[in-house]
Amino acid sequence: MCGIVGYVGTRSASPILIDALKRLEYRGYDSAGLAILTEDGISICKTEGKISDLELKLPRIEGTCGIGHTRWATQGAPTTINAHPHVSGNIAVVHNGIIENYQELYDWLKEEGYEFVSETDTEVLAHLAHRYYKGDLVKAVIESLKKVKGSYAAAYICSDSKAVVAARKESPLVAAVGKGENFIASDVTALLKNSRDVIYMQDFEVVRLTGEDMQFFDFNGDPVQKKIETIEWNIEAAEKSGYPHFMLKEIHEQVTSVHDTLLGRISELSGEVILGEVTLSNDEIRDLDRIVIIACGTSYNAGLLGRYLFESMAGIHTDVEISSEFRYANPVLSGSTLVIAISQSGETADTIAATREAKTYGCHTLAITNVVGTTLSREVQNIVYTRAGPEIGVAATKTFTSQLIALYLLSIYFARKRKKMDVDRSKRLLVSMKQLPGMIQQILNNKELIKKQAIRFSTARDYFFLGRSLNFPIALEGALKLKEISYIHAEGYAAGELKHGPLALISKETPVLALATRSSTYDKMVNNIKEVKARSAQVIAIACMDDTEIEKYVDAVIRVPIADELLYPVLSSVVVQLLAYNSADALSCPIDKPRNLAKSVTVE
C-alpha cells in the first residue's frame, strides 16, 4: 500500500518528487525517502515519519533524475533504516508490494555475499538487480524479477545512466508523458500537476524512462506498444479546494459524483438503464440464477445493499462475500453465476485474487470500480465505472455512494431485462434517482445540526448504529466510518438482533444512531428505539422530513428529504459520514490519515 514516484528530465528532481509523494501520502505515511542521481553517484535521503519530516531532513541535492517512496509498513518496523529507497552497489529501488519468496531469495543472496541492513523484503530487489546488472538496467530488472514471487510495483535508478526503469505485477503503476521529461507513479493523482497524458502499465511490463522518450518491454525483453490516455481530472480535483480536510471536500463532492455516476446511463422517458460496458446478453441475464458479490471494507457494505436490491428488484439470489475469505472457501459457482467485484481503486489485492479464482469456474464477471485501466478492470468481462473522481481521504465517502448508485443501476437494468419490473416503476425510480444530487445538497445545507449532534456525543466511549433491511448496511458503514477516523468504538447491528446480545451493552453513556427512514420495517424500528431508550440510551434518529412521530421517542432527529423508499440508504450515508467527520474533528483526530490505515489495500 506504499506510494512510489519517479522523474527524469531537466528540472531539479527533489521538489518534483516531494510534491508527488505528498499527493500519494494517503497510500502510506510511516516513512519516506528519495534517491537522486547526481554527478557523484546516487544520493539517498530517507526518514521515518511523514513527507514533511523528510522535507525537513532533505539537503540540497543537485540532480534531474530520481525516485521516491512513501511507506505503509508490511514487513519490518516503520524506521529510517527500513524506509525506502534501498540500495545495492550502484542501484537504488523503491517498491510497493510483498515478496512472497523473500526468505528463499534472502538466503540465496546471503550465500552470494550480499549483506542486508534492513528488515524489509524490498532489499532483496535491490540486491537481485545488482546481481544481474551487466550494464543494462532493463535486462537486470527483468532477470531479477523472474526470480520473484509476489506483487510489486518497483522503480530503479542506476548511477551508470540517467534513466528510471520500472516494472509491475499486481500493484498499480502509471507512467506520464511530459515535454522533455517523463514520470512514473503509483497513482495518477501524483502526476496531474505535471501531465494529464498517462500510460497504464500492465502486469509483467517494464518501462525505461529518459527525458526524451519512454520505452516499454515485456519480460522477454521485446518492445510493447502502449496507448496514451488523457486524464479528465485536473490538479484542482486532487487538492483540498479550501476545505480543512479531503474527507469533508469529498463529502460535499457527492452532489457532483452521484450526478456523474448517473450521467448518460438513465432514460426517464423510456424507463431504461444504459450500461454500455456491460456486455451480458439478454439471454445470459435471464439465465442468471445467482449473483456473488465480493468486496472488502466499505465496498463490502455497499455489496450488502446490493444483495437487497438484486433480490428485491431483479429476483436473483445474491450472496455477499468478504474477498479475503472467498478465496479459501471452495465456492460453489457455475456458468449461470455472476460474480461482481467491487473495489474503489481497482487494485485491492484480495478482491483481484478472488476475481481470478472465480474466473476458473467459468462464471460471468463484472467489476464496479472508480479508476479506469486498473488491474481489476482488465480481469473482468463487464464493468461499471463509478466516475467519482479522485478520492484522497482514507475514509471512503463519495466512492461509497457512487458504488451504491452503480448497484441501483445494475439492479434496475437486470430487473428490466428479466421482466421483473414494469416500465412505470422503473420510470418513477429513475426520476427519483435523478433528484438525489439535489437531495444530498439539502442534507449538506443542514450540516450544522449534524455537527452539533456529533460534538454532543464525541466523548462517548462506545457508539451503536441500528438499521433494518436496506438500512442495515448503512448502519455497518456508519459504524465503520466513525471508528476508523475518530477511534470511538462503534458497532453496527441489524436492529432485530438487539435482544440476542448487544442490548447488554446499552447504557445511558451509549449513544445510539437509529436509521428510521420510512420503510416496511419502520414500526419495528420504532419498537427497537423504545427498547434502547428503556435502557437509558441517548438516541439520534435519521428520519424523513415529514415524520412527525419520531421526535416522541428520541433525543435528536436528523432529517433527510422525502424520496423513494429504496433510495434512503444513499441519503442516510451522507448523514453518517458527516457525523463521523465532525466527531473526529471535535477530537482533533488526523481525519485524512487515520492511524494504522492506508487508502488502497494493494497487498494481501
C-alpha positions as CSV (number, residue, x, y, z in Angstrom):
1,M,0.0,0.0,0.0
2,C,3.0,2.3,-0.4
3,G,3.4,5.0,-3.0
4,I,6.2,5.3,-5.5
5,V,7.3,8.0,-7.8
6,G,10.0,8.6,-10.4
7,Y,11.2,11.5,-12.5
8,V,13.7,12.1,-15.3
9,G,14.0,15.4,-17.2
10,T,15.8,18.8,-17.0
11,R,14.3,20.2,-13.8
12,S,15.5,19.6,-10.3
13,A,14.2,16.2,-9.3
14,S,13.9,16.7,-5.5
15,P,11.0,19.2,-5.3
16,I,9.0,17.3,-8.1
17,L,9.4,14.0,-6.2
18,I,8.4,15.6,-2.9
19,D,5.3,17.2,-4.3
20,A,4.3,13.9,-6.0
21,L,4.8,12.0,-2.7
22,K,2.6,14.4,-0.9
23,R,-0.2,13.5,-3.3
24,L,0.4,9.8,-2.6
25,E,0.7,10.1,1.2
26,Y,-2.8,8.7,1.6
27,R,-1.2,5.4,0.4
28,G,1.1,5.2,3.4
29,Y,2.8,7.6,5.7
30,D,5.0,5.9,8.3
31,S,8.3,6.7,6.5
32,A,9.6,8.2,3.2
33,G,12.7,8.7,1.1
34,L,14.3,9.8,-2.1
35,A,17.2,8.6,-4.3
36,I,18.6,11.2,-6.7
37,L,21.1,10.6,-9.4
38,T,24.0,13.2,-9.1
39,E,27.4,13.7,-10.7
40,D,28.9,11.7,-7.8
41,G,26.5,8.8,-7.9
42,I,23.2,8.2,-6.1
43,S,22.3,10.4,-3.1
44,I,19.9,8.9,-0.6
45,C,17.7,10.7,2.0
46,K,15.1,8.9,4.0
47,T,13.4,9.0,7.4
48,E,10.7,7.6,9.5
49,G,7.6,9.8,9.7
50,K,5.7,11.8,7.2
51,I,6.7,13.6,4.0
52,S,7.0,16.8,6.0
53,D,9.7,15.1,8.1
54,L,11.6,14.1,5.0
55,E,11.4,17.7,3.7
56,L,13.0,19.0,6.9
57,K,15.8,16.5,6.7
58,L,16.4,16.8,2.9
59,P,19.7,18.5,2.0
60,R,20.0,20.4,-1.3
61,I,20.7,17.6,-3.9
62,E,21.5,18.6,-7.5
63,G,20.1,16.1,-9.8
64,T,17.4,15.8,-12.5
65,C,16.6,12.1,-12.2
66,G,15.3,10.3,-9.2
67,I,12.8,8.0,-7.4
68,G,10.8,8.4,-4.2
69,H,8.7,6.4,-1.8
70,T,6.1,6.8,1.0
71,R,5.7,3.7,3.0
72,W,2.9,1.8,4.8
73,A,4.8,-1.0,6.6
74,T,4.1,-4.6,5.8
75,Q,7.4,-6.2,6.7
76,G,9.8,-4.5,9.1
77,A,9.0,-1.7,11.5
78,P,8.4,1.9,10.3
79,T,12.0,3.0,10.9
80,T,14.5,5.1,8.9
81,I,16.6,2.0,8.1
82,N,13.6,0.2,6.8
83,A,12.4,3.2,4.8
84,H,12.9,3.1,1.0
85,P,14.9,3.6,-1.2
86,H,17.1,0.5,-0.7
87,V,20.5,0.4,-2.3
88,S,22.8,-2.3,-3.6
89,G,26.1,-1.1,-5.1
90,N,25.2,1.4,-7.9
91,I,21.4,0.6,-7.9
92,A,18.6,2.0,-5.8
93,V,15.0,0.8,-5.7
94,V,11.6,1.7,-4.3
95,H,8.8,-0.8,-4.1
96,N,5.1,-1.3,-3.4
97,G,4.0,-4.9,-2.8
98,I,5.0,-8.1,-1.0
99,I,7.8,-10.5,-1.9
100,E,6.4,-13.9,-1.0
101,N,9.6,-15.9,-1.5
102,Y,11.6,-13.3,0.4
103,Q,13.3,-15.8,2.7
104,E,14.4,-18.1,-0.1
105,L,15.9,-15.1,-2.0
106,Y,17.4,-13.7,1.2
107,D,19.2,-17.0,1.9
108,W,20.5,-17.3,-1.7
109,L,21.7,-13.7,-1.8
110,K,23.5,-14.1,1.5
111,E,25.3,-17.1,0.1
112,E,26.2,-14.9,-2.9
113,G,27.9,-12.5,-0.5
114,Y,25.3,-9.8,-0.2
115,E,24.8,-8.1,3.2
116,F,21.4,-7.0,4.4
117,V,20.9,-3.9,6.6
118,S,17.1,-3.7,6.8
119,E,14.2,-6.0,7.9
120,T,12.3,-5.4,4.6
121,D,11.6,-7.7,1.8
122,T,12.3,-4.9,-0.7
123,E,16.0,-5.1,-0.1
124,V,16.2,-8.4,-2.0
125,L,15.0,-6.5,-5.1
126,A,18.0,-4.1,-4.9
127,H,20.5,-7.0,-4.5
128,L,18.8,-9.1,-7.2
129,A,19.1,-6.2,-9.7
130,H,22.7,-5.6,-8.7
131,R,23.4,-9.4,-9.0
132,Y,22.1,-9.4,-12.7
133,Y,23.4,-6.0,-13.7
134,K,25.8,-6.2,-16.7
135,G,25.5,-2.6,-18.0
136,D,21.8,-2.8,-19.0
137,L,19.4,-1.9,-16.2
138,V,16.3,-3.1,-18.1
139,K,17.7,-6.6,-18.6
140,A,18.9,-6.7,-14.9
141,V,15.4,-5.8,-13.7
142,I,13.7,-8.4,-15.9
143,E,16.1,-11.2,-15.0
144,S,15.9,-10.3,-11.3
145,L,12.1,-10.1,-11.2
146,K,11.8,-13.5,-12.9
147,K,13.0,-15.0,-9.6
148,V,10.4,-13.1,-7.5
149,K,7.1,-14.5,-6.4
150,G,4.6,-12.0,-5.1
151,S,3.4,-8.5,-6.0
152,Y,5.4,-5.4,-6.9
153,A,5.4,-2.0,-8.5
154,A,9.1,-1.1,-8.4
155,A,11.2,1.7,-9.8
156,Y,15.0,1.6,-10.1
157,I,17.8,4.0,-10.9
158,C,21.5,3.2,-11.6
159,S,24.5,5.5,-11.3
160,D,25.6,4.5,-14.8
161,S,22.8,6.1,-16.8
162,K,20.2,8.9,-16.5
163,A,17.1,6.8,-16.7
164,V,14.3,5.4,-14.5
165,V,13.3,1.7,-15.0
166,A,10.1,0.5,-13.5
167,A,8.1,-2.8,-13.5
168,R,4.8,-4.0,-12.2
169,K,3.0,-7.2,-11.2
170,E,-0.3,-6.9,-9.3
171,S,0.4,-3.5,-7.9
172,P,-0.6,-0.3,-9.7
173,L,1.9,1.8,-11.8
174,V,1.2,4.6,-14.2
175,A,3.6,6.5,-16.5
176,A,3.1,10.1,-17.6
177,V,4.4,11.9,-20.6
178,G,5.8,15.4,-20.4
179,K,7.8,17.8,-22.6
180,G,11.4,16.9,-22.2
181,E,10.6,14.9,-19.1
182,N,8.8,11.8,-18.0
183,F,7.2,10.5,-14.8
184,I,6.1,7.3,-13.1
185,A,3.9,6.9,-10.1
186,S,1.5,4.5,-8.2
187,D,-1.5,6.7,-8.9
188,V,-2.4,9.5,-11.4
189,T,-3.0,11.9,-8.5
190,A,0.8,12.2,-8.2
191,L,1.1,13.1,-11.9
192,L,-1.6,15.6,-12.6
193,K,0.3,18.7,-11.7
194,N,2.8,17.9,-14.5
195,S,0.9,15.9,-17.0
196,R,-2.5,14.5,-17.9
197,D,-1.2,12.2,-20.6
198,V,-0.7,8.8,-19.0
199,I,0.1,5.2,-19.8
200,Y,-1.3,2.5,-17.6
201,M,1.2,-0.4,-17.2
202,Q,0.0,-4.0,-17.1
203,D,1.4,-7.0,-15.3
204,F,4.9,-8.2,-16.4
205,E,5.7,-4.9,-18.2
206,V,8.8,-2.9,-17.8
207,V,9.4,0.8,-18.8
208,R,12.6,2.7,-19.3
209,L,12.1,6.5,-18.9
210,T,14.6,9.1,-20.1
211,G,13.9,12.8,-20.6
212,E,13.4,12.2,-24.3
213,D,11.4,9.1,-24.5
214,M,9.7,6.1,-22.9
215,Q,10.2,2.5,-23.9
216,F,8.0,-0.4,-22.8
217,F,9.1,-4.1,-22.8
218,D,7.6,-7.4,-21.8
219,F,9.5,-9.9,-19.7
220,N,11.1,-11.4,-22.8
221,G,12.7,-8.0,-23.5
222,D,10.5,-7.5,-26.5
223,P,9.1,-4.0,-27.2
224,V,5.4,-3.3,-26.2
225,Q,3.3,-0.7,-27.9
226,K,1.3,1.3,-25.5
227,K,-1.6,3.8,-25.8
228,I,-1.5,7.2,-24.2
229,E,-4.7,8.1,-22.3
230,T,-5.7,11.6,-21.3
231,I,-7.0,12.0,-17.7
232,E,-10.1,14.1,-17.5
233,W,-9.4,15.1,-13.9
234,N,-7.3,18.2,-13.3
235,I,-5.0,19.1,-10.5
236,E,-7.6,21.1,-8.7
237,A,-9.7,17.9,-8.4
238,A,-6.9,16.4,-6.3
239,E,-6.5,19.4,-4.0
240,K,-8.5,20.4,-0.9
241,S,-10.1,23.4,-2.6
242,G,-10.2,25.3,0.7
243,Y,-11.7,22.6,2.8
244,P,-9.8,21.7,6.0
245,H,-9.7,18.0,5.1
246,F,-10.0,16.0,2.0
247,M,-12.8,14.0,3.6
248,L,-15.0,17.0,4.1
249,K,-14.3,18.1,0.5
250,E,-15.2,14.7,-0.8
251,I,-18.4,14.5,1.3
252,H,-19.5,17.7,-0.4
253,E,-18.5,16.4,-3.9
254,Q,-21.1,13.8,-3.7
255,V,-23.6,16.2,-5.3
256,T,-21.4,16.0,-8.4
257,S,-20.2,12.4,-8.1
258,V,-23.7,10.9,-7.8
259,H,-24.7,13.1,-10.8
260,D,-21.7,11.9,-12.8
261,T,-22.4,8.2,-12.0
262,L,-25.9,8.6,-13.4
263,L,-24.9,10.8,-16.3
264,G,-25.8,9.2,-19.7
265,R,-27.0,6.0,-18.1
266,I,-30.7,6.6,-17.4
267,S,-33.7,7.5,-19.6
268,E,-36.6,8.7,-17.6
269,L,-38.7,8.7,-20.7
270,S,-38.2,5.0,-21.6
271,G,-37.5,3.8,-18.1
272,E,-34.4,2.1,-19.2
273,V,-30.8,2.0,-17.9
274,I,-28.0,2.2,-20.4
275,L,-24.8,0.4,-19.4
276,G,-22.5,0.3,-22.5
277,E,-19.7,-1.7,-20.9
278,V,-22.0,-4.5,-19.6
279,T,-21.8,-7.0,-22.4
280,L,-24.0,-9.7,-21.0
281,S,-26.7,-10.7,-23.5
282,N,-30.4,-10.6,-22.6
283,D,-30.4,-14.4,-22.5
284,E,-27.4,-14.5,-20.2
285,I,-29.0,-12.1,-17.8
286,R,-32.3,-14.0,-17.9
287,D,-30.4,-17.3,-17.2
288,L,-28.6,-16.0,-14.1
289,D,-29.6,-18.0,-11.1
290,R,-27.2,-16.4,-8.6
291,I,-25.0,-13.3,-8.0
292,V,-22.0,-13.4,-5.7
293,I,-20.6,-10.0,-4.7
294,I,-17.0,-10.0,-3.5
295,A,-15.5,-6.9,-1.8
296,C,-13.7,-5.6,1.3
297,G,-14.4,-2.9,3.8
298,T,-16.7,-0.1,2.7
299,S,-17.1,-1.8,-0.7
300,Y,-18.4,-4.9,1.2
301,N,-21.0,-2.7,2.9
302,A,-22.1,-1.4,-0.5
303,G,-22.3,-5.1,-1.6
304,L,-24.7,-5.8,1.3
305,L,-27.1,-3.2,0.0
306,G,-26.6,-4.7,-3.5
307,R,-27.9,-8.0,-2.2
308,Y,-31.2,-6.4,-1.1
309,L,-31.5,-4.7,-4.5
310,F,-30.8,-7.6,-6.7
311,E,-33.1,-9.9,-4.8
312,S,-36.0,-7.5,-4.4
313,M,-35.9,-5.9,-7.8
314,A,-34.3,-8.4,-10.2
315,G,-35.3,-11.7,-8.4
316,I,-31.8,-13.1,-8.4
317,H,-30.5,-14.9,-5.3
318,T,-27.4,-12.9,-4.1
319,D,-24.6,-13.7,-1.7
320,V,-22.0,-11.2,-0.4
321,E,-18.6,-12.5,0.5
322,I,-15.5,-10.9,2.0
323,S,-12.9,-11.2,-0.7
324,S,-10.1,-12.4,1.6
325,E,-12.4,-15.2,2.8
326,F,-13.9,-16.1,-0.5
327,R,-10.6,-17.2,-1.9
328,Y,-10.3,-20.0,0.5
329,A,-13.9,-21.1,0.8
330,N,-14.2,-23.6,-2.1
331,P,-17.0,-21.6,-3.6
332,V,-19.9,-23.2,-5.5
333,L,-20.1,-21.3,-8.8
334,S,-21.3,-22.2,-12.3
335,G,-21.8,-20.7,-15.7
336,S,-25.1,-19.2,-14.6
337,T,-23.4,-17.3,-11.7
338,L,-22.4,-13.6,-12.0
339,V,-19.5,-12.6,-9.7
340,I,-19.5,-8.8,-9.0
341,A,-16.2,-7.5,-7.7
342,I,-16.4,-4.0,-6.0
343,S,-13.2,-2.0,-5.4
344,Q,-12.8,1.7,-5.3
345,S,-9.2,1.6,-6.5
346,G,-9.5,-1.4,-8.8
347,E,-6.2,-2.6,-7.2
348,T,-7.5,-4.2,-3.9
349,A,-5.3,-7.3,-3.8
350,D,-7.8,-9.7,-2.1
351,T,-10.6,-8.7,-4.5
352,I,-8.4,-9.2,-7.5
353,A,-7.3,-12.6,-6.3
354,A,-10.9,-13.6,-5.5
355,T,-12.0,-12.5,-9.0
356,R,-9.2,-14.6,-10.6
357,E,-10.4,-17.5,-8.5
358,A,-14.0,-17.0,-9.6
359,K,-13.0,-17.0,-13.3
360,T,-11.6,-20.5,-13.0
361,Y,-15.2,-21.7,-12.5
362,G,-16.4,-20.3,-15.9
363,C,-18.8,-17.8,-14.4
364,H,-19.6,-14.3,-15.6
365,T,-17.6,-11.5,-14.0
366,L,-18.3,-7.8,-13.5
367,A,-16.4,-5.0,-11.7
368,I,-17.6,-1.8,-10.1
369,T,-14.6,0.5,-9.7
370,N,-13.7,4.1,-9.8
371,V,-10.4,4.0,-11.8
372,V,-10.0,3.3,-15.5
373,G,-7.3,0.9,-16.7
374,T,-6.7,-0.8,-13.3
375,T,-5.9,-4.5,-12.8
376,L,-9.5,-5.4,-11.8
377,S,-10.9,-3.7,-14.8
378,R,-8.8,-5.9,-17.0
379,E,-9.7,-9.1,-15.2
380,V,-13.4,-8.9,-15.8
381,Q,-15.8,-9.3,-18.8
382,N,-18.1,-6.4,-17.8
383,I,-17.6,-3.2,-15.9
384,V,-19.4,-0.2,-14.4
385,Y,-17.1,2.8,-13.7
386,T,-18.4,4.9,-10.8
387,R,-16.8,8.2,-12.2
388,A,-16.5,9.6,-8.7
389,G,-13.1,11.2,-9.4
390,P,-10.0,11.0,-7.2
391,E,-10.7,10.3,-3.5
392,I,-7.7,11.2,-1.3
393,G,-9.1,10.8,2.2
394,V,-8.5,7.3,3.6
395,A,-12.2,7.0,4.7
396,A,-14.3,6.4,1.6
397,T,-17.2,8.8,1.1
398,K,-18.1,9.8,-2.4
399,T,-16.8,6.5,-3.8
400,F,-19.2,4.6,-1.5
401,T,-22.3,6.5,-2.6
402,S,-21.2,6.1,-6.2
403,Q,-20.9,2.4,-5.7
404,L,-24.5,2.4,-4.3
405,I,-25.7,4.2,-7.4
406,A,-23.9,1.7,-9.7
407,L,-25.7,-1.1,-7.8
408,Y,-29.1,0.6,-8.2
409,L,-28.4,1.0,-11.9
410,L,-27.4,-2.7,-12.3
411,S,-30.4,-3.9,-10.3
412,I,-32.8,-1.9,-12.5
413,Y,-31.0,-3.0,-15.6
414,F,-31.3,-6.7,-14.7
415,A,-34.9,-6.3,-13.5
416,R,-36.0,-4.8,-16.8
417,K,-34.1,-7.5,-18.8
418,R,-35.7,-10.2,-16.7
419,K,-39.1,-8.6,-16.9
420,K,-39.3,-8.3,-13.1
421,M,-40.0,-4.6,-13.1
422,D,-42.6,-2.8,-15.2
423,V,-41.7,0.4,-17.1
424,D,-43.8,2.7,-14.9
425,R,-42.0,1.5,-11.8
426,S,-38.6,1.9,-13.4
427,K,-39.5,5.4,-14.7
428,R,-40.5,6.5,-11.2
429,L,-37.4,5.1,-9.6
430,L,-35.1,6.7,-12.3
431,V,-36.8,10.1,-11.8
432,S,-36.2,9.8,-8.1
433,M,-32.6,8.9,-8.6
434,K,-32.0,11.9,-10.8
435,Q,-33.2,14.0,-7.9
436,L,-30.6,12.6,-5.5
437,P,-27.9,15.2,-6.1
438,G,-30.3,18.0,-5.1
439,M,-31.4,16.0,-2.0
440,I,-27.8,15.5,-1.0
441,Q,-27.3,19.2,-1.2
442,Q,-30.2,19.7,1.1
443,I,-28.5,17.5,3.7
444,L,-25.2,19.4,3.3
445,N,-27.1,22.6,3.9
446,N,-28.2,21.2,7.3
447,K,-24.6,20.2,8.2
448,E,-24.5,22.4,11.3
449,L,-27.3,20.4,13.0
450,I,-25.4,17.2,12.3
451,K,-22.2,18.8,13.6
452,K,-24.0,19.8,16.8
453,Q,-25.0,16.2,17.5
454,A,-21.6,14.9,16.6
455,I,-19.9,17.3,19.1
456,R,-22.6,16.4,21.7
457,F,-21.6,12.8,21.7
458,S,-18.0,13.0,20.7
459,T,-16.7,12.0,24.2
460,A,-18.6,8.7,24.1
461,R,-16.6,5.6,24.5
462,D,-19.0,3.4,22.5
463,Y,-21.5,4.1,19.8
464,F,-24.2,1.9,18.3
465,F,-25.7,2.2,14.8
466,L,-29.0,0.3,14.2
467,G,-30.8,-0.4,11.0
468,R,-33.2,-2.8,9.4
469,S,-33.5,-4.1,5.8
470,L,-31.9,-1.6,3.4
471,N,-30.7,0.5,6.3
472,F,-28.7,-2.3,7.9
473,P,-25.7,-1.9,5.5
474,I,-25.7,1.8,6.3
475,A,-25.6,1.1,10.0
476,L,-22.5,-1.0,9.3
477,E,-21.0,1.7,7.2
478,G,-21.7,4.4,9.7
479,A,-20.0,2.4,12.5
480,L,-17.0,1.8,10.2
481,K,-16.6,5.5,9.4
482,L,-16.8,6.5,13.0
483,K,-14.3,4.0,14.3
484,E,-11.8,4.5,11.5
485,I,-11.4,8.3,11.8
486,S,-12.5,9.2,15.4
487,Y,-11.2,6.0,17.1
488,I,-14.5,5.7,19.0
489,H,-15.5,2.1,19.3
490,A,-18.6,1.7,17.2
491,E,-20.7,-1.2,16.1
492,G,-23.4,-1.6,13.5
493,Y,-26.3,-4.0,14.1
494,A,-29.4,-5.3,12.5
495,A,-31.9,-3.8,14.9
496,G,-33.7,-7.1,15.3
497,E,-30.6,-8.6,16.8
498,L,-30.6,-6.3,19.8
499,K,-32.1,-8.9,22.1
500,H,-29.6,-11.5,21.0
501,G,-26.7,-10.0,22.9
502,P,-26.0,-6.3,22.1
503,L,-28.7,-4.9,24.4
504,A,-26.5,-5.9,27.3
505,L,-24.0,-3.2,26.3
506,I,-26.6,-0.4,26.2
507,S,-26.4,2.2,29.0
508,K,-27.0,5.9,29.5
509,E,-23.4,6.6,28.3
510,T,-24.1,4.9,25.0
511,P,-25.3,7.0,22.1
512,V,-27.4,5.1,19.5
513,L,-27.9,6.2,16.0
514,A,-31.1,4.7,14.6
515,L,-31.8,4.7,10.9
516,A,-35.5,5.2,10.9
517,T,-36.5,6.4,7.4
518,R,-39.9,5.4,6.0
519,S,-39.9,1.7,5.1
520,S,-41.9,-1.5,5.6
521,T,-39.9,-2.0,8.8
522,Y,-40.4,1.5,10.2
523,D,-42.8,0.3,13.0
524,K,-40.4,-2.4,14.1
525,M,-37.6,0.1,14.1
526,V,-39.6,2.4,16.4
527,N,-40.0,-0.5,18.8
528,N,-36.3,-1.1,18.8
529,I,-35.7,2.6,19.6
530,K,-38.1,2.2,22.6
531,E,-36.1,-0.8,23.7
532,V,-32.8,1.1,23.9
533,K,-34.5,4.2,25.4
534,A,-35.8,1.9,28.2
535,R,-32.1,1.2,29.0
536,S,-31.5,5.0,29.2
537,A,-29.6,5.2,25.9
538,Q,-29.4,8.5,24.1
539,V,-30.8,8.1,20.6
540,I,-30.2,10.1,17.4
541,A,-32.6,9.2,14.7
542,I,-32.2,9.7,10.9
543,A,-35.8,10.2,9.8
544,C,-37.8,11.6,6.9
545,M,-38.7,15.2,6.6
546,D,-42.4,14.5,7.1
547,D,-42.1,12.2,10.1
548,T,-43.9,13.9,12.9
549,E,-43.9,11.0,15.3
550,I,-40.3,10.1,15.7
551,E,-39.5,13.1,18.0
552,K,-41.5,11.5,20.7
553,Y,-39.1,8.6,21.1
554,V,-35.6,10.0,20.5
555,D,-33.3,12.7,21.8
556,A,-32.4,14.3,18.5
557,V,-33.6,14.0,14.9
558,I,-31.6,14.5,11.7
559,R,-34.0,14.7,8.8
560,V,-33.5,13.7,5.2
561,P,-35.6,14.8,2.2
562,I,-38.6,12.6,1.1
563,A,-37.5,10.1,-1.5
564,D,-38.4,6.7,-2.9
565,E,-38.1,4.2,-0.1
566,L,-35.3,2.3,-1.9
567,L,-33.1,5.4,-2.1
568,Y,-32.9,6.4,1.6
569,P,-29.7,4.5,2.1
570,V,-27.9,7.0,-0.2
571,L,-29.2,10.0,1.8
572,S,-28.5,8.4,5.2
573,S,-24.9,7.6,4.1
574,V,-24.2,11.3,3.7
575,V,-25.5,11.9,7.3
576,V,-23.4,9.2,8.9
577,Q,-20.3,10.5,7.0
578,L,-20.9,14.0,8.4
579,L,-21.5,12.6,11.8
580,A,-18.2,10.6,11.7
581,Y,-16.3,13.6,10.3
582,N,-17.4,16.1,12.9
583,S,-16.9,13.6,15.7
584,A,-13.3,13.1,14.6
585,D,-12.8,16.8,14.1
586,A,-14.1,17.6,17.6
587,L,-11.5,15.2,18.9
588,S,-8.7,16.7,16.8
589,C,-8.0,13.4,15.0
590,P,-5.9,13.2,11.8
591,I,-9.0,12.7,9.7
592,D,-7.4,12.2,6.3
593,K,-4.7,9.9,7.6
594,P,-6.1,7.8,10.5
595,R,-3.6,5.7,12.3
596,N,-2.6,2.3,11.0
597,L,-4.7,2.7,7.9
598,A,-4.0,3.4,4.2
599,K,-6.3,4.2,1.3
600,S,-5.7,1.4,-1.1
601,V,-5.1,-2.1,0.2
602,T,-2.9,-3.5,-2.6
603,V,-1.3,-6.3,-0.5
604,E,-3.0,-9.3,0.9
